[in-house]
Each structure stands twice: as C-alpha cells, then as structure tokens.
Amino acid sequence: MIESADVIVIGSGGLGAATAYYLATRSTRRVAILERLEIGSQTSPRAAGMVSCLRKSDLMISLIKMAATRIKQFSADIGQPLDWVQSGSLKVARRVVDAEVIQDDLLRGRSHGLDVEEISPDAAHRLNPFLQTTGLATVMRIGDDMYFNPAQLAVGFARAAQGNGAVLLPNTAVTRILIADGEVMGVETTRGRIDAPIVVDAAGAWTRQVAEASGIQVPLVTTAQQLFVTEPVPDARAELPMVRIMDAAVYMRPCEGGFLWGVYEESPRFFDMNDFDANFDIKDLPLDAEVLWRYARDVEAQLPVLLKAAVREHRGGLPTMTADGQHIIGPARTIRGFYFASGCNVAGLSIAPALGDVLAAWIVDGVPPIDLAPLSVDRFGAGPWPDDELITKAAWQYRHFYGAR
C-alpha cells in the first residue's frame, strides 16, 4: 500500500489502464491504478473487441483512426501481446431508410480517407459466405475495420504502465474522493487513505458511484451487454469481414475458428450499482440467452449460422451509456484535479488507446491536444438529470448504435 501519488486512476479497464500508461510514459509523475477487484477483470475482457472506423462525427473518426494505429502497434510499442486482425466489415441495410444512412456514411468515410465502398449483396456474400443475400437492400464494405482480443488490451496497458513506474493496487476499492475547497486531495479506500492532487474516475460501471460518494454528479447509466462465442464452424476464417445488420443491431465477427456475435437490443437492462454488494464481480452478472436467440431469429435469413452454431461461451459486461451516445472525457465542472474517463457507450475499449493518450496529455500539459469539448461533461449542463429521462435517451442510443433510423 502507498500513502501518496501524483495521479490516481480509479479503474483498470481499457480507459483507465490506457490513461495510466500514457501518464506514466509522458511524465515523471507517480501514477497509481486502483482496482476494486483484479486488474483488467471486469467489463473490458468481456467486450466484443471490434474496431469500427466509420463513426458519426469528425472528432470520433479522428480518434478511432488514432486508436486503430495504436492497436496495430501495441505489441511493438509497449511490449505486451495483443492479437488483432484487419478483416474489414460489412455494414448491412435491410430497409430503404437505412440504405439512405449508408449513403451519408460513404460520403463521410471518403472525406476522411477511409476505405469504403458500396457493394452488391452478391459481392458481400462472396466476401463472407456466411452472410446470405436474402433481404439485403444495401451493403457497405469498410476495409479499415478490425477486431482484437479484448482480454489482452486493458491488462497489457496496466502491465506496461507498471513497467514505466506506475503502481498497481488490485483489490483496493475507492470509497470516497477527498475534496477540500473545491480541490482534490486524495482518496479513501478499503485499505486506507492515499493523498493525490489528481484523480481520474475510470471506474467503469462504478463511475457514477465513485463520483456521487463525494457529491460529484455525472449523467450516465450502467447497461447490460451480452454476447455468444460459438464453437468452431467449418469454413470460418479469421479474415472474414465482420457483419453488422443495422436495423436489428446484430453484429458478428470471427473468433477462434467460430464466431462471436451479439446485439444491442431494443429494451436493454439498466442497473444501479448501489444495488449490488461490495464484492460483486461482473463475471457473476445474470445473463439472458433468450435475448440473443430472439434477435438471431430476426436475422435468420441473413445470418442462419447464428442459430446453427453451438455456443461455447455466453458472457456479458456492464458498459456505461450517456444520453447522446458520446464518451465523457475530461475535468469535472467544479472540482479541480478531478477527471472523468467514462461513458464508454459500448465502444470504449476500441477507442481507449486514443482517449487514454489525449486525456494523459491534457492532465500533464493542462490543455487537451485536440478540441475535446464534444466529450466534456459540461455539454450536459449543470443538471439535474432525471434518471428516467437519462435511461430513455441512453436506451435509444444503445439500440441505434449502427445509425439505423
């Protein structure tokens, strides 16, 4: 146990571990990563690990392109393993209204130099024979997209941070942020007090609880996300492009000789983390396989393999959602030295290398290297943010992650 640090990062998921790593490499500041359970053990390793380069804004495309570069160079740059495949992806519209969205996507992607094109259903089937042509209106190929092993990223960043002098403190839950005269003084933990002038709340599903314990408000909600990993499937190959069906919000990618697939369902479950006991581990989250099977039946004409392939693993996590579907990165409104790295919106792990880098630069230099105002908590105003309204908007963002109308 330590008594003080220059920066405390609460949470060792993708966002927290990446921030800690880039802080440790950018300065001589003493960095500590505090994790309530084991390092990198909660939602991050249960993610899909899909990198979608065609986002809804110029800022997000710039950040995800930066993150994709970091992922490709991960092993060489930080000396930790990370398995990745640039398979590309197929974004599928079954409805005319969603085909119109794809036309806008094409224009935005080309303006950013992405490898995008509209292809015929037959061409899509040739690229990924598991995607059938029945009911397809429009398909867009995105050559830049990739996937990686989600279990390796957060742990890799944490170990690399430790190799650069950061202190890892697993099984150390933060119970309160210590604040005096509007300024961070440190944290209280289940193992004692640690003094520090800067704290980063990257606590994932517990972000809001960590902040609210000291009177700091943040408008996000914790959401259940689950997926299946199948047993090996004949002719499944790592280089097959990923598939995203817009209106169903179903996704599928190759995984260890089979497929990983999931859905952003229409009525996701939301949780108040205060309802769980202090020892709750996300691996024990109750899951509902019928949700997945219901959507597999919805896309049976396009992806019949989802109903046919035997399931090897059923896993789930607790990502955080915001009302506008964008991350929350940067300082708190009124507390000096308190920063957020949260609101992953089911895409936080893939973009974590970029967000961790720019947030670390902001903390060290005092200003962000790029304009991050669209991701600031200030964009939501001073509140209050009624939970029912927040949940309604977050559920819409969750369901419409692929831009379906």
N, C-alpha and C positions, 0 to 999 in steps of 0.2 A: 504494500500500500504506500502511496505517496502523499505528501502533505500539500504540495502546490504544483502548479503547471502554468505555462503561459497561455495555452489554449486547451480547453476540454471539449472533446467531441463526444456527444451522448449518442450512442448507437453505432454499431459496426456493420450495418448493411451496406449496400453499394454506395449510397450517397455519403454516409458518414465515413466509411473507410477510404473512399477516394479523396474526400476533403482532407482527412488526416494525412494521407500520403503526400498530397501536394503541399500541404502546410509544412510537413517535415522536410521536404526537399527544397522549398523556396526560402527558408529562413533558418536561423539558429534557435527559434523559439521551441520551448519544451512542450510537446504535444502529448496529450493523454487521450486514449479512446476508452470510454466506459461503456460496458455492455451488461445488461441485466442478466443474460444467460451466457451461452458460449459465443465466441467471436464468429460473426457471419452466419448465424444459425437459424435466423427467423424467416422472414418473407423472401429475402433475396435468393437463396438457393432453391426456392420453390417457384420461381418465375419461369416464363417460357424462354427467355433469352433471345428474343427476336429483335433485330435492329431494323426499324422502318425509317428510311431516309426521307420519305416524302411526307413532311409534316404540314400543319395548317398555317404556319406563319414563316416569314423570312428568318426571324430570330431562331425558331426551333429547327429549321433546316440547317442553319449555320452551326448550331450546337450539336445536332446529331451527326453531321458530317465530321466535326471535330472528334466526337466520341468514337465514331467508326474507325477513324485513323488511330486513335489511342488503343482501341481493341486489337486492331491488326498488329500493332507494335508492342503490345502488352508484355509478352514474354521477353522480347529483346530489350525493352526499355527498363522494366522493373525487375526482371529476373524471376518471375513467377509464372507457372503454367496457365495457359488459357487456350482451350481448343475452340476454334471458330471456322466457319465455312461461309464463303460468299456465294450463296446459292442463287441469289436474286429471289424475286417474289412475283406472284400473280395476284393482282387485286381485281376481284370479280364483281361485276354488277349484274344482278338478275332482273332489275327493274329499270325502265327507261329513265326514271327520275334520278337514279344513282349513276346511270351512264353519263348524265349531264355533269355530275360531280367529277367523274373521271376526266372529262374534257378540261375542266378547270385545273385538276391535278396535273395533267400533262403540260399545260402552259406554265404552271408554277415550277414544276420539276425541270423543265428545259431552261427556264430563266436562271436556275441555279446550277446548270451544267450536269444534272443527273441523267443517268442512262435510262430513259423512259420511252416507251412507245405503246401505242395501241396495237393489239394483235387479234387475230381471229380466234374464235373458240377452238377451231381445229388446231391452230398453231399452239394454243395454250395446252391442249391435250397432248400434243407431241412433246412439249417441254416437260410436262408432268402427266404421265398416262393415268394417274390416279384421279385426276380431275376430268370428269365427263362433261360433254358439251351440252347436254340437255338443260334448257332453261337459261342459258347464258346470253345476256344482252351485249355486254362489252367486257373486255379483259385488258388490263394494262400490265405490262411487264416492267418491273423496276429492277434493273441489273445491279444496282448498288447495295441492295438489301442483303443482310447476312444474319446468321444466328451463332450463338456461342453457348458454352456450358455455364449456366447460371451459378452452379455451385462453386465455381472457381474464382469469380470476379471479386466479390467482397473479401473473401479470405485472402486472396492474392494481394489486394491493396493493403489490407491490415498487416500482413506479414512484411510487405515492403516498407510500410510506414515504420514498423518496429525496427527493421534493418537500418532505417535512417534516423533512429534515435527516439521514436515515439514509444510510449509506454502503453501496453495493452492491459486492461483491467477487466477480465471477464467476471461474471457473477457479482457485478457491482452495480446495483440499481440506484439511480438518482431519485431521491425523494423530494428534493426542493432545490430551486436555484436561489442562491443567496444574493440579495439585492439591497443596496444602501444608496439613498439619494439618487435613485434612477440609474444606478450603475452596477454592473455585475461584479460580485466579489468572490464568487466560487459556487460550489455545490455541496449539498448534504447528500450522503449516500448511505446505503445499508452497512457500509464498512467504515464510515466516518466522514469527516469534512475534508474537502480539497479546495484550497484557495486558487483562484484564477481570475484574471480580468476579462477573459473572453470565453464564452460558452457557445457551442454550436448544437442546436437541437435537431439532431438527425435520428430521432428515436423511432422512426417508422410508425407503426400502429400506435405507439405510445407518445407520439409528438405532442398531441394536444394535452394529454395528462401531465406530461413534464412541464409544459408551459403554464397550464392553468394552476398547478400547485403553487406557483408564485405570482398568480394574478395576471399572467400574460395571455392574451386571447389570440387564437389563430383559427380561421374558418376552414376547417377540413373535417372530413369524416372517414372512419375506417370501414372498409368494404371487404367482403369475402370474394376471393377469386380462386377457381379450381380448374384443374386440367387432368387429362389422362395421358399416360405414356403407354403405347401398345407393345406387345411382344413383336419380335421381328416379323416382317411381312415380305414374302417373295417379291423381288424386283424393286424394293425400296432402296434408294441410294442416297448418300449424304448430299449429293449435288443437285437433287431435285429441287426446283424452286418452291418456296413456301407458298401457301394459298391463304387468301383472306377473302371471305364472302361478305360483302358489305352489309346487306340488309339483315342477315342472320347474325352478323358479328362473330362468325366462327372462323377460327384460324387453325392451320395445320402446318407442321414442319417435320422434316426427317429427324429421327432421334435413335441412335444406336441400332440401326437396322430395321426400325419400325417407324412410328410416327408419334409426335407429341401434338395434342390438339386440345382446344378449349373454346370457351365462348364468353362474350360479355353480355350476359343475359338481360332481359328487359326489366326484371324486378330483382336486382341484387340485394343481398342481405347486408345491413349495416350494423355496426357494433359500437357500444360504449365500452371502452376498455376498462372502465371502473367496475364493470360487472364481472370481470374475471379476477381470480385470486392472484396474489403476488407471485405465485410460482407457475402461472400459465405459460405454456410453451406452444407456439403456433403449430408445431407438429401434431398437437392434440386437438386442433380445431375440428369440430364436427363438419363433415362434408356430405353433400347430397348428390349422389351419382345420377339420379333421375334428371336433374337439370341438364347434365351433359347429354344424356340419351335423348331427351326431348329435342334438343337442337340438332343432334345427329340425324334424327328422323326428318327434321325440317330440310336438311341439305342432302338427304339420301340420294337424290337424283344427280347431284354434282359430285359428292364425295361418299360413295357407297362403302368405301373401305372403313369409314368410321364405325359403322355398325357391324362390320365383319371381323375386324381385327380384335384379337383377345387383348384385354387390358393387363398390363404388367404393374403399373403404378398409378394410384389415384392420389394426387397431392393438392394442397391448397395453401394460400397465403392471405395476408391481410394488408393490401395496399391502401394508401390514403387517397381520397378524392377531394377535389375542390369544385366550387360552383361553376368555374369556367374551363375546367379541364386542363389548366396550366399549373406548373410547379410553383412552389413557394420557396424562393431563394433570396437570402439577404438579411439585413438587420431588422429587428423588431422596431415598431414605431417609436416607442418612448423609452426603451431600456438600452443604455449604452453598453456595448460589449456582448449583446445577445443576438445571435444569428439563427435563422431557420435554414434547413436543408431538407425539405419535405414536400408533401403533396405530389407523390410520385405518379398518380393518375395512370396506373398500370403500364407505365413506360419509363419508370425511374431508373431501373437497373441499366438499361441500354444506354441511357444518356448520362449516367453517373460519372464516367471519366471526364466529360466536358464540364458538367456542373461543379464537380469537385475542384477542378482546376481553376475555373473562374471565381468560385467563392473563396478559395485559398488566396488568390491574387487580391481579391477585394479586402480580405482581412489583413493581409500583410501590407498592402500599399495604401489602404484607406479609401480607394476608389475602385470600382469594377473595371476590368479591361475592356468590356463592351457594355452597351446600354442594356441593363437587366431590369429596367423599370416594369416591363410587362410581367415579370415574375415576382415583383415585390409584393409583400403582404399589404402594402399601402394601397394597392389598386382596389382593395375591397372596402376602403373607407374605415371609419372608426368603429363600426358595428352599432348595435348588436346584430348578430347573425342568427336568427331563429333556426333551430335545428331542423324543423320540418321543411322550411324553405330550402335550407342547405342540402338536405337529403334529396329533395325533389330535383334540384338542379344537378347535383352530383350523379344521381341515377341516370339522368338524361345524358350527361357527358360520358358515363360509363358505356351505356348502350350504343352511343353514336361515335365511338372511338374511331371507326373507319370512315366517318364522314357521310354515312347514309342519311338520306332526308326522311 
